[in-house]
Amino acid sequence: MSTAVELAPAPPWGVGRLAPYPNTVHLPHARVYVDPTTQLGVFLDRDGAVVEMGKHGTSSGTETSTSTSPDGQSGNDQGSDQDSNPD
């Protein structure tokens, strides 16, 4: 014997998270292209002048890996470490 259960319809869970889009901001550039020499994006305004879009940092790092002995037995384990150099 089965019993029918009636559930009240519920709106999808994400409906409560919806909000209007924020106001848009007019960006100072009209066109972007990739410089073939530097492989960087170049932003141009409506008159074709280069627009500086600000700087961002770069970083580099190194990491040593963990290894075990060639026969797969633990015994000669090496540790691992990391370092980074932010600009």
N, C-alpha and C positions, 0 to 999 in steps of 0.2 A: 504494500500500500504506500502511495506517495502523497505527500502533502504539498500543495501549492503555496508558495510564500510570495506575497506581494511586497515589492520594495518601492519606496518613493523614488522617483527619478531625481538624480543629483546632477548638478552641472559638472563639467570636467574640472579636475583639480586645478588646472592652470588659469581658469577664468579669474580667480581672485588675485592673481599676480599681474594681470594686465594693467597697463597704465598708458596714458597718452605719450606719444613721442615727444622728447624734449625739443625745445626750440632749435632750429638749425642755425649754424654759423656759416657765414660766407667766407670761404677760404680765399686766401690772397693769390692763389695760382689758377690759371685757366688751362694749362696743358703740362704734361709731364712726358719726358722721353728719357731713354737710357743712353748715357754717353758711351760710345763704343770703346773708348780708351780706358776709362776708369770703371766702367760697368756700374756706375751709380746713377740714380735718378736725378734728373735736372728739372726743376720746376720753373715754369715761365708764366709771367703775368699776361694780361690781354694784349699788351703792347710788344711782347716777345722778350722782355727783360727778365733776367734770372732773379728769382725770388729765393732768399735765404730762408730755409725751413727750420733752422735751429740745429743744434748739435746734439748728439747722443753719444754715450760712452760705449767703448768696446772693451773686451777683455779676452785674455787667453789663459789657458790652463794646461796642466799636465796631470796624468794619472798613471800610477803603476798598477799592474793587475796582480791578482793572486794566482799562484800556480802551485801544483803539487808535483810529486815525483813522477817520472815517466811511467812507472808501473801502475799508477793510479792509487797507490797506497799513501795514506797521509804519513808524513814523517819529515819531509823537507819543505814545509810550507813557507811561503813568503807572505808578508803582510801587504796591505795596499794603503796608499795615501794619495792625497790630492793637494794641489795648490792652484791659486789663481792670481792673476795680475790685472786688476781693473785699471782702466785709463781715466 
